Amino acid sequence: MAAWIGLRTRGVRGREAQAGMSTAEYAVGTIAAAGFAAVLYKIVTSGPVSTAMRQLIERALDAGF
């Protein structure tokens, strides 16, 4: 039983030692975030979405207080 607990705690410590991201993982994450931002930019600047946002802002500014 004690041997099993010792192996189990060693495995946990090994995972904690690699808890951070490596440089390659940061690079992949940055590229993915930039790609997602580009897709969102295309969607937001498209005609229908841009018109809907403009109308929403105009309605909000014209609302009486």
TAPE-V20584 format. One record per backbone hydrogen bond with DSSP energy under -1.0 kcal/mol. NH is the residue of the N-H (numbers start at 1). CO is the residue of the C=O. If there is no record, write none. Layout:
nh->NH co->CO
nh->NH co->CO
//
This chain:
nh->5 co->1
nh->6 co->2
nh->7 co->3
nh->8 co->4
nh->9 co->5
nh->10 co->6
nh->11 co->7
nh->12 co->8
nh->13 co->9
nh->14 co->10
nh->15 co->11
nh->16 co->12
nh->17 co->13
nh->19 co->16
nh->26 co->22
nh->27 co->23
nh->28 co->24
nh->29 co->25
nh->30 co->26
nh->31 co->27
nh->32 co->28
nh->33 co->29
nh->34 co->30
nh->35 co->31
nh->36 co->32
nh->37 co->33
nh->38 co->34
nh->39 co->35
nh->40 co->36
nh->41 co->37
nh->42 co->38
nh->43 co->39
nh->44 co->40
nh->45 co->41
nh->50 co->46
nh->51 co->47
nh->52 co->48
nh->53 co->49
nh->54 co->50
nh->55 co->51
nh->56 co->52
nh->57 co->53
nh->58 co->54
nh->59 co->55
nh->60 co->56
nh->61 co->57
nh->62 co->58
//
